[in-house]
Amino acid sequence: MTRYLPIEGKGWYDIPYGAITSVDTPNLWAAGRLTSADRDAYASVRVMGTAFATGQAAGVAAAQYAAGRQHDVPAIRAELLRQGALV
């Protein structure tokens, strides 16, 4: 049965970095519909706007990784902010 629940607080939520990283492959990220989420969260994670955002984050993470900054979450966050992303 489908349930629609409003997001509490400000009406948005964070997607943790671990939701787009592979557990066993250090240079693999998954974005959009491949993002890891529980059943309730998946309904809102798989929509286009969120897919774009996770794709941008995965691209930045891959670029940082290629530059030698392996899973440097503060650097990834800083670059996303520099690009004007909502984080």
URWORA-V305494 format. One record per helix or strand of 3 or more residues. SS is the DSSP state (hx for helix, st for strand). FROM is the first residue (numbers start at 1). TO is the last residue. If there is no record, write none. Layout:
# URWORA-V305494
((SS;FROM;TO) (SS;FROM;TO))
This chain:
# URWORA-V305494
((hx;17;19) (hx;32;34) (hx;39;45) (hx;48;66) (hx;73;82))
